[in-house]
């Protein structure tokens, strides 16, 4: 019979700080809730942790609440009055809300450097397109909800003419071998990432293993996609071993699915509990990497990043097998992540790239445009002012709500037709007009990356009705 006892380690995993609160919680469970299930106890203590003031007068939980409130008051952090200077690329195309979020982030006590990419727009906490270097601290919302979201490009030695003359076949390949949103494969492929020790060592991750197994190889909704298109290699010295010319290619954008989202949700709550910030900065709460919660999140974040990579590899493996060909080259890069990197001063920093691409010297990446605009295969220049970063795409110029309220499906269909692009799934919130001009974005970061080639979409698969924009209402 499973034990209903709660351990101190489990309380710390919930977000309880080291100190008297844990001891009071253990005594409260023993004195007032003996015989209750473990699930009941964990849910109860989670509620106390979230709103301790509601339990101050409770016969058994009052001491727990008082200890938590005292701890929170002692751990309150003030922002610096002056922000640290940072670089903005393509400032004329960035909305004020994103700049304001970056200004706040640059006042955090743990911040040491930052930069704002030309595709930036407002998010939660750190803006999307924000790059932030901190010292010995990781910010869950500085990483983002879709941990390890990434791009992956496979280039094939196959005739591009098939994308025009046999389009129905390629549409069927995408329908048969990709899954989006709530759809998953009946028989997921095995992967070594599912055997990682984090699935045993970390409670919140352990509870997500079955979900991770079901969803592996699939993609989320929103702006995630898999598409066939044409790669134009422009430079002979491209690091891919490809001669200049045109190639058929597969490009995918996907992340860590429910695994990453739940890890982000849990540790954001823990961070907000342990790190009290002024209201305008509350989403920038951090975890100390010397603490147990910080170390746990770091391991869980890296697991989610590797899981996101496995999702892409499954997508590309299935499509390669269906095409009957092996890729000549692959480019893969991720964003929504934090890296340990050495600064110019020789010190180690935690570099958060929320919707930003690593662009260290010689590092390859792919920066997508939109359904009707090219993506760019790039090589980083290692620009220190940008913290070795570049944009992760074109960036939104319209919110999802504004796109749905203002765009017209008939006009979108005509725009797609004019660009010879077939879309399976999607909706007005992902229409090309909802995005910035990728060419202007690339021009704003010419000092950050060299362009080696382009990817032009031809057949795009996203979440939503399989007949694309036909089911979208005006």
N, C-alpha and C positions, 0 to 999 in steps of 0.2 A: 504494500500500500504506500502510495506516494506521501512524503512528508508535507505537512502544511506549515512547517517552520520557515521563517524568513531570516536570512543571514545579513550581516552587516554589509557584505559585498553586494548583495542584491539591492540593498538600500542605496548604496553609493551609485550603483548602475541606474537607479531611478533618478538620481540627481541630488540625493541627500549629501550635504557637505560633511566633511570630517568634523567630529566634535560631539557635543552633548545631544544634538538632535537625534543621532542614530541610537544612542543609549535610551533616550526617552521613548523613541518609537518602539524599540524592542520590548520595553517594560509595559507600554500601553497595549501592545498586542497580547501580551501574556496576561495582563490584568483585566482587560475588557473584551477581548475578542478571541479567547481560547476556543478552539473547536471550529472556528470559521475556516473556510477554504483559503488556500494560498492566493488564488485569484482575487477573492474578496479583499484580503489584506493588502495586496499590492495595489489594487484599484483605490482602496481607501486612503492609503498613504500617499498615492499620487495626487489625490484631490487635496489632501492637507498641504502637500508641497506646493501645489499651484496657488492656493488661496489660504495661507495659514491664518489670516485674520479672522476667517469664518469659524475657526475652531479654538479660539483663545479661551472660551468659556466652557469647553467640553470637559467633562469629568476626567476622561482618560487621555484625550489628545491635546488638552490645553498646554501641558509642558512641551510637547513636540512643537506646537505652533509658536510658543514664545521663543524657543530656541532657534527656530527657523527665522522668525522676524528679526531677532537680534543679530543673527548671522548675516542676513541680507542687508541690514542697516550698516553693519561694519564693513561689508564688501562693496558698498556703493562707490562708484567711480565717477569723477567729474571729467568733463572734456577739457582739453587745453583751450585757452582763450584765443590763441592764434593757431591757424592750420599750418602744416608743413607744406612748402611749395611742391607743386607737381605739374607734369606736362599734360596738356590736352591736345589731341590730334584731331583735326577737322572740327574745330570748335563751332564753326558757323552752322553745322548740321546737327548739333546735339541739343536736345531740349533742356530747358532750365531745371526741371525736376531731377534729371540725372546729375547735372553739375552740383546741385544743392546736396544730393546724397553723397557725392564724392567729397565735397567740402566738409561735411560732418565726419566722414570716415578719416579724413586727414587730421582731425583733432583728437582721435583716440589716444590714450596714454601709451598704447602698445604699438602705434603706427610709426614706421621709420621712413617709408617712401611710398609713392603711388604714381599712377598714370591713368589717363582716360582715353580709350580707343575711339576711333572715328565712327564706329557703329553703335556707340553707347546710347542707351535709353533707360528709363526709370525702371527699377525693380524693387525688391525688398532688401533693406539694408544697403549693401553695396550695389551700385547700379550695374546693370548688365553692360559689359564693356569696361568694367572697372578692374584695375590691377592694384593690389594693396600688399605691401611688405610689412609684416609685423615681427616683433621679437618674442620668440618662445610662446606664441599664442596663435590659436587657430579659431577662425570665426565661421561657424557652420553656414550662416547666411552669406558670408563672403565667398564661400564655395558654391552655394546654390542648392536647390532642391534636387535637380537631376544630376547627381554626382557623377563626374567622369563622362558626361555627355561628349560625344566626339564625332569626327568625320572619318570616313574610310573610303578610299578610292582604289579600285582594281582596274588595271589597264590590260586589254586583251588584244592579241594579234588576230582580229577577226574583221571582216569587211564592214564598214559603217553603212553600206548601202542597205543592209537588212533592216535598219531602223526606219527606213522610208518604205521599202518595197514589201517588207514582211512585218509590218507594225503589229498586226494582230497577234503574231507569235510572241513577240517581246512583251506585249501587254499580258498575255496569258502566263508567261514566265514570272512576271512580277506578282500577279494574282495568286499563282500556285505556290510560290516559294518565299513569300513574305507575309508577315502578320502584323497588324497594327491595333493599338488601343486595347480593347477587351479580348480581341482574338488572340489565340495562342495555337501552337502546333499540337496535334493529338499525340505525336511521338517526338518530343524534344530530343535533340542530339545530346549525348553525354559530353561533359566537359570537366577537366581537372579543377577548374575554379570552384566547383561545387563541393569539392573535398577539402577545401582550405580549412585550417584549424579555427579560424575566426567563427565558423558556423557552430563550433562547440564551445569556444571560450567566452563569447560575448552574448549575453542573454538576448538582447534585442535582435541581434543577427541570427541567433539560433532559431528564434520564433519565425523568421522569414525564409528559412531554407526551402520549405515546400513551395512557397510562392515563387522563389527564385528559380527553382527547377521547372515549374510550369511555364514561366515566362521567358526562359532563356531562348535566344534566337529570334525574339519578337521585338517590335518597336512600339513606342508610346504614341500618343496623339499629338496635337499641336503642330509644331513645325518639323516633326520628324518625317523622314522620307527615305525611299530607295528609288533610284532612277537609272535608266539607261541614257547614255549620251555620247558625245564625241569629244575626245581629248585631242587638242592640238599642242604638240610639244614644240616649243619655240627655240629653245636653247640646246645646243649639243652637249654642253657641260651641265647636265641636269641632275646628276647624282642618282638617277633611276636606271641608267643603262639603256635608255631608249633613244633611238635616232629621231631627229626632228621629223614631224609628219603627223598624220591623223590616225587615231586608234579608237576602237569601240571600248567603252568603259562603263563601269558600275560605280555609282557614288551613293553612299548611305550616310544618314544623320540619325543617330539614336543614342540612348543613354542607358542608365542602370535600372530603369523600370521601377517597380514597387519596392525593390530592395533599397535603392538609393533614396527614394522619397521617404521611406519610413525611418531610415538612418538619419536623414536630415531633420525630420520632424522631431524625433526623440532627442537628439543632441542639441538642437536649437532650444528646446524646452529646458534641458539641463543647463545650457549656457545662460539662458535668461534667469534661471533660478540662482545660479552661483555668481553671476556678474550683473549687478544692478547698474544700469546706465540711465541718463536722462531720457525722457520720453522720445525725443527726436532721434536718439541713437539706439533705442532698445533692440532693434533687429541686428545690431552689430555686436551683441554680447559674445564674448570669447571664452574659450577653454584654455587653461594653462597647460602647456604640454608636459609640465612636470607632475601634473595631477593625474589621478586614475581616469577620470572622465575624458581628459584631453588625450591621453594615450589610447584609450579605447576608441574614441572617435577617429583618431589618426589611422588605426588599424582598420576600422570599419570603412572609412573613406577610401583607403587604398584597395580594399576588397571590392567595393562598389565600382571603382574605376576599372579594375581588371574584369569584373563581370560585364561592364559596358563594352569593353573590348571584345570579350567572348561573344556577345550578342552580334557584333559586326562580323566577326569571323564566321559565325554560323550563317549569317545572311549571304556573305560572299561565297562561302563554300557551297551552299545550296545552288546559288545561281551559276557558279562556275561549272558544277556538275551538270546542270541542266543545259548549259551552253556547250558542254563537251570540250572545254578548254581550260587550261591553267593560266592564271594571270602572268603577264610579263613583269609587272611591277605593282607594288602596293604602297600607297601613302596613307598614313594614319596619324591623327593628332587629336588631342582632347583639350577641353576647356572645363569650366565648373570644377575646379580642383585646386589643391594647394600643394606646393612643392617646397622642399628644403633647398635653398640656394645660397650661395656665397656672394655677398655684396662686394663692391669695390674696396671696402674697408677691411675685407678679409673675415668679416663676421657672418654667421649663419642667420638667415632670415626665413620666415615663412611667407612665400609669395602666393597670394590668392589671385587666380585668374577666373573671374566670373564672367563667362562669355568673352574670353580673350584667348588667343592662340599663342603657345610658346613660340618664340622667334629668336632663339639663341643663334649664335653664328653657325651657319651650316645646317640648321635644323629645317627639315622639310615639313610642309603642311599644305592643307587645302582650305581655301576660304571661299565658301559658296556665295552665289548671288541670290537669285530668285528663280522661279519656274521659267522665266523668259530671259534671264540675264546670266552671263557666264559666271562660273566659279574660277578661281585662280590657284594654280599650283605654285607654291612659293618656297623660297629658301630664306631663312632668317639672316639678318645682318648682325645680330647681337648688339643692338643699340641699348646702352645702359640707361638712358633717360626714360625709355619705355619699359624698363625692367625686363628687357629681352622678350617683348610681347608685341602682338599685332591683333587686329580685329578678328572675330570669329565668324563674320559674315557681313551682310549689308546692313543689318540692323533695321528695326521697325521705324517707320515714319508715321504709322497709324496704329493706335491700340486695336485690339481685336474687336472691341465693341464699336469703335468708330468705323472700322472696315465693314462690319456687318450692317451698320446703319446707313452708310453713305455709298457703298459700291453697288453696282448693278450686275447681276449674273450674266445678262446678255452681253454687256460690254466686256466683261472678263472673258467670256467664251470667244468673242471676236478677237480680243488681244492675244489669247493663246493660239487661235487659228493663224493669226498673222505671223506668229513666231514659230509656227510648225511644231507646237508642243501638245502632246496628249497627256491629260491628267486623269488618273484613276483615284477617286476619293477627293478629299479636301473640301474646303468651303471658302466663303468670301474673306474670312479672317486670315487666310493664307494666300490671298490673291497677290500677284506680283506688285500691284499698286500700293500694297500695304508696307512695302519695303523701300529703303533708301536706294539711290542709284549706286550700285556697287562700284562703278568706274570712278565716281567721285570719292568714295571711301578708299579705294586703292590709291588714288592720287594723293590723298591726305596722309598716307603711310608709306610713301615711296622710300623714305629713309630707313624704314624698319624691315622691309623684305624686298627681295628680287623676285620678279615674275618669271617662272620657267615655262609655263604653259597655261592653257585654259581648258575648262570643261563646260560644254554647252549641253544643257538638258534637252532631251527629245521625248522621253516617256517617263512620267513622274507618278509614283504611287505614294499615297499618304493615307491617313486614317479618314474614314468617312464613307459615303456611298460609293460603290464601285463604278458608277457611271459619272463620277466627278461632279462638276458644277450643275448637272441637270437637276439634282435634288435640292439645290440651295434656293431658298426663297428670296424674293426681292426685299 
